[in-house]
Amino acid sequence: GEEEEGRRFRMFEIPSKGEGSFEELDNFDSDDLWPSKAFLLLPGEEGEQDAVVWIGEEFSGVSDLEDEEECVTFAQTSARAFSEEVGIAHGKVKVVVEGSEPEDFWEFFELG
């Protein structure tokens, strides 16, 4: 079916330094991607979709955005904490760094 209604994906702010909880944003668009923040985006229905972790250029939770390994580790740690806290399963974790977003990342926001 071609259901348009319902949320296409959900977006949660990742707490920096692992403190605090994951805050879900209600009405959001790409303007909410602040450089000082990081977000976990979850496509559509729960289950095995891949989660996407977007990391802003000024986010304090990652010391070196050029260090792919550190970004991946941060993303995986965050996604695991997210699943435990919020109780939502997901598949793999993709990392997206501000300024080098792939084209398909913006498709998340196009329907808003």
Phi and psi in degrees as a GROMACS rama.xvg file:
@    title "Ramachandran Plot"
@    xaxis  label "Phi"
@    yaxis  label "Psi"
@TYPE xy
-110.875  59.2925  GLU-2
-72.93  123.076  GLU-3
-92.7068  -27.0777  GLU-4
-78.224  172  GLU-5
86.7223  160.251  GLY-6
-74.599  133.056  ARG-7
-78.0205  -33.2464  ARG-8
-157.334  168.49  PHE-9
-120.682  149.023  ARG-10
-129.108  129.996  MET-11
-124.666  137.62  PHE-12
-79.5617  132.402  GLU-13
-87.306  125.931  ILE-14
-66.7598  136.18  PRO-15
-78.3363  151.235  SER-16
59.0269  20.1062  LYS-17
66.5446  15.2257  GLY-18
-104.283  152.436  GLU-19
82.3276  -173.635  GLY-20
-120.265  168.685  SER-21
-76.1144  120.261  PHE-22
-99.1421  125.994  GLU-23
-83.8209  135.402  GLU-24
-90.9237  138.94  LEU-25
-85.8161  -82.8564  ASP-26
-92.8913  108.66  ASN-27
-131.281  158.812  PHE-28
-145.57  -172.052  ASP-29
-66.4721  -15.1826  SER-30
-67.9273  -16.9198  ASP-31
-81.239  -4.6884  ASP-32
-81.9118  80.3115  LEU-33
-75.542  142.018  TRP-34
-58.9332  -26.3939  PRO-35
-87.8441  4.66351  SER-36
-123.999  171.285  LYS-37
-134.355  147.188  ALA-38
-133.821  151.827  PHE-39
-111.143  123.046  LEU-40
-107.788  134.692  LEU-41
-125.202  115.204  LEU-42
-66.1406  141.121  PRO-43
29.2888  -124.5  GLY-44
-72.2749  155.371  GLU-45
-64.4833  164.319  GLU-46
130.148  -133.187  GLY-47
-99.9851  14.839  GLU-48
-63.3709  151.207  GLN-49
-74.8624  137.737  ASP-50
-84.8426  150.584  ALA-51
-119.131  127.772  VAL-52
-107.747  118.773  VAL-53
-101.538  130.138  TRP-54
-118.261  121.105  ILE-55
-72.6995  155.305  GLY-56
-62.1686  -27.6272  GLU-57
-107.692  13.2009  GLU-58
-66.6509  130.182  PHE-59
-80.2844  -11.3301  SER-60
-76.074  -11.887  GLY-61
-125.524  127.325  VAL-62
-82.6784  -28.5184  SER-63
-140.765  103.039  ASP-64
-68.3937  -18.2793  LEU-65
-73.6712  -19.3934  GLU-66
-85.3859  96.8651  ASP-67
-59.0282  -37.6498  GLU-68
-63.3962  -41.7977  GLU-69
-64.7145  -40.6261  GLU-70
-62.8646  -43.8807  CYS-71
-64.3438  -43.3132  VAL-72
-61.5298  -44.9015  THR-73
-59.3832  -45.8507  PHE-74
-62.706  -44.3042  ALA-75
-68.5883  -39.6569  GLN-76
-63.2809  -43.6745  THR-77
-63.7724  -43.5657  SER-78
-64.8647  -36.756  ALA-79
-67.487  -44.444  ARG-80
-62.2591  -38.1353  ALA-81
-61.6353  -47.7187  PHE-82
-60.6718  -39.3568  SER-83
-69.4748  -41.4705  GLU-84
-75.4729  -46.1843  GLU-85
-93.7572  -20.433  VAL-86
77.3427  27.06  GLY-87
-112.646  125.843  ILE-88
-82.8805  157.191  ALA-89
-151.186  171.338  HIS-90
-86.9005  -128.188  GLY-91
-71.8675  172.022  LYS-92
-118.971  123.926  VAL-93
-105.137  142.108  LYS-94
-106.381  131.902  VAL-95
-127.219  126.708  VAL-96
-105.306  138.089  VAL-97
-53.6818  134.647  GLU-98
95.987  -18.2881  GLY-99
-132.388  42.3496  SER-100
-70.8484  137.357  GLU-101
-72.0495  158.389  PRO-102
-54.3024  -42.4616  GLU-103
-70.0222  -15.7573  ASP-104
-62.1268  -41.4975  PHE-105
-70.8073  -17.1998  TRP-106
-62.6121  -24.7907  GLU-107
-55.2123  -37.8519  PHE-108
-96.824  -10.3134  PHE-109
-67.576  -25.3628  GLU-110
-89.119  -2.24993  LEU-111
